[in-house]
Amino acid sequence: MYDIERITKIIADIERYFKDMEKLNVKSADMSSEQFYSLSMLLFALLNRAIDLGNELIKANDLGLPISYKEIFIILGKNKLISRELEVGLVSLSGLRNVLSHQYYDVTKERIFGAYKKIDAVMEFSKAVKKLMLKK
C-alpha cells in the first residue's frame, strides 16, 4: 500500500527543486560559480528525492531490498512500474548522486551541465508515480 502522504511530500519537493533550478537560468557549462554550486546542490537534492520515491514504490509493491541506488530503478523497470527508457535515464543519473556526495571536489561544470540536461527524467518519474497512485 502506498504511503500517500510521504509520496506526496517527495513529489512536492521535486517540483519545488525544479522551480528553484529554473530560477538559476543556466544556459551552458559556462556558468558562474554561484550557478555551479547551486545547481550541484539542487541536482543532489533531486536525485535523493528520486531515490526516496523509488524506494517508496519498491516498499509499497513488496519488490525486495535494492542493494544500490541504480538497482532501485532497475527493479522498477523490471516490474513495469516505469518505462525502459525512464529506467535507463534514472540509472544513468543515479551514479551522479554518489559523485556529488563523496567526490564533489572532482565535479566539473561540464559534468554538472550534462546532468542538468538529463534531469527531466526525475520529473517524468514523479509524473509516472502520480499516474500509478491514481490507478490504486
Beta strands, then each sheet from edge to edge (+ up, - down):
end
